Amino acid sequence: MKPPEIPVLYEDNHLIVIEKPVNMPSQEDPSGDLDALSAVREMIRIRDGKPGNVYLGLVHRLDRPVGGAMVFAKTSKAASRMSELIRTRSIDKEYVAVVHGSLPQREGTLVHYLWKDPGTNMVHVVRKTHRQAKEAVLDYRVLGRTYGFSLVHIRLHTGRTHQIRVQMAASGCPLYGDQKYGARLNRPGQQLALWSRRLAFIHPVRKTPLEISSLPPDAHPWNLWDRDLYAAAWESGPREEEWR
């Protein structure tokens, strides 16, 4: 079966960065649905006419409902070096999200300690003293507010399971469409509004700065704000009229 067309945001001999479709697993899971790793590998095999298996290293994962920029390594050298960049938190990972309500400040840092229940696959905020607690840190900036929602730009400092979803819910602002951590405010069938907006890092082989961006779809709830707002740099700050 021919794999779906997946937008390629950047590619060279070492890396390929795609725009992962929403609701596609990053890698094979029990659902048996087509995953991004398999789809991109098959896309390369067909496009380049490769007779055998295509090497593709999974170095970066997005939750199944999340779309946007996602990077794979095309060589084992690149995979090893990208894994080291991730381990040392040397990759800037930025997201945009639509959340319910209003965060207490225009910008700030959220620090929580999280524990994943392996039986339910739910992540919980726990005390720092919990023996399995893992620190979760993110910076946020509110870009706009309207109709009871906030558009938030998020920079991750750690990469915990469901981190953004759990930290925003713990702050009283669950993500739009999040059935797992915001079921009280969301309706079944709503699409989770979380998008991998930007990846920036030093190329693992070329040693030059690399920055890749991806915009969320022009659909609800993303289209509650002007498209040019999404292009705003982290330093640009929210517009006064959006904030009020």
Secondary structure, DSSP 8 states (H G I E B T S, - for coil): -------EEEE-SSEEEEEE-TT--SS--TT----HHHHHHHHHHHHHT-SS----EE-----TT-EEEEEEESSHHHHHHHHHHHHTT-SEEEEEEEEES--SSSEEEEEEEEEEETTTTEEEEE-TTSTT-EEEEEEEEEEEEETTEEEEEEEESS--TTHHHHHHHHTT--BTT-TTT-TTT--TT----EEEEEEEEE-TTT-SEEEEE----SSTTGGGS-GGGGG--GGG---HHHH-
